[in-house]
Amino acid sequence: MNQAAVIAEITDILEETCRAHNLPLALTCVSSNSLKNNKRTLNIVHSACCVNDLVMQGFLKACIGHHLEEGQGVAGKALKSTHHCSVSNVCLLDVADYPFVDDARISGLPAALAIKLMIKEGFYRSNVDYVVEFFLPANLEDLEEKTLMDGISASLRKFCENSRTVTAPGYSVQPVHLLICLDHRLLKRSNCHLCSVCTGNPTRIVSLSRTAWLQISWVMDLFLIVSSLWRVSIWVFWRENSRMRGFMLVALLICWVRKAPIGATR
C-alpha cells in the first residue's frame, strides 16, 4: 500500500513536470532488491511513465520488461550517484553502457536528465529507490538544454515539496561523460586504447557537447578527404615518373644500407 502511494504521487509529479516544460517523455524506475553481477537493477514502472509524444510509445514498449544495472545509462548512474545525472545525447552512449541505445536511436531521443527521489522521513522505511528520467525535446542549443535541465530540477523540487511521500534533493546536475573515442567513432578503428569500447575501462573518457562533436566531426571528415587526396597524388606521381622512381628506390636503398650496420651492432 505504501509503495502504491509513492508510485501514484510520482506519476502526478511527472505529469506536472512534463506539462510545465513540454517534455516528450518521462520514465519512472524502481530498484530491485535482487542483485545481478553484484549490482542493483532498475525496472521501468509502466503505469508511472508520462508520454506526451506518441512517437515515444515505441521506445517505452521496447524497454518494458527489461532492466538497467546500477551504473548503466543515465538512470543507472543517478541510482548510484549523489547528483542528478544528465547526458546531451543518449544515442551516443555505447550499447554496453546503455542497452536501450538502439531503440533510442530509432525513436530519435536526444538529451536526458535522471534524478533519484528519496522517501520522506517518517512516511515509511523502504529498501528500494526511485529514479525519474526526463527526455528533452530535440534540437536544443547547449545553453537552452542547460537552462531546461535546471528548470526541470527546480520544478521537481517544488512539486515534491507538496508531496507526502517523496522529495528531490537539491543536488547539482552532474553531466554523464559520453564514452567517445575519436578513432573508434569516426575512423572506425578497433583497439585504439582510448575508449571504453576498446579497453573496457570507463574512466578513460572524453566529454563532448553536441556543438563540439559536430565541429570535430567536420574537421575529421576534412582530414580524411585531404589524406585520401594525398595518397592518390603520390600514387599518380609514382606511376607517371619512372626516372623519379629510380631515384627514390636508390635513396631508400642507401638509407637501408646506412642503417644496417647500426642495427647489427645492437
DAJOPE-V75294 format. One line per field, one symbol per residue. ss: DSSP state (H for helix, E for strand, - for the rest). psi: psi as a letter, one per 20 degrees, with the letter a starting at -180 (. if undefined). burial: 1 if it has 9 or more other C-alpha atoms within 8 Angstrom, else 0. A space follows every 10 residues. Layout:
ss: ???
psi: ???
burial: ???
//
This chain:
ss: -HHHHHHHHH HHHHHHHHHH H---EEEEEE EEEEEE--EE EEEE-HHH-E E--HHHHHHH HHH---EEE- --HHHHHHHH ---EEEE--H HH-------- HHHHHHH--- -EEEEEEEE- ---------E EEEEE----- -HHHHHHHHH HHHHHHHHHH H----EE--- --EEE---E- -HHHHH---- -----HHHH- -----E---H HHHHHHHHHH HHHHHHHHHH HHHHHHHHHH -HHHHHHHHH HHHHHHHHHH HHHHH-
psi: gghhhggghh ggggggghhh jlqhqpqpqp qqhqqpkkqq qpqpogikqo oiohhihggg hhhpirrqqp ipagghhhhj rjrqqqqhoh iiqqhhhnhj hghhghikpd qqppppqqpp pifqpqjqqp ppppprqrkq rggggggggh gggggghghh hjqihqqoql rqpopppqnp pggghgikqr likgrhhhhj oihnrppprg ghghghgggh ggghgghghg gghggggghi nhghgggghg ghgggghhhg hghhh.
burial: 0000111111 1011111100 0011111111 1100100001 1111100111 1000011010 0011001111 1111111110 0011111111 1111101110 1111101011 1111111111 0000000011 1111111000 0100100111 0110111011 0010111100 0010011111 1011100000 0101110110 0000111001 0010001001 0000000000 0000000100 0000100000 0000000000 000000
//
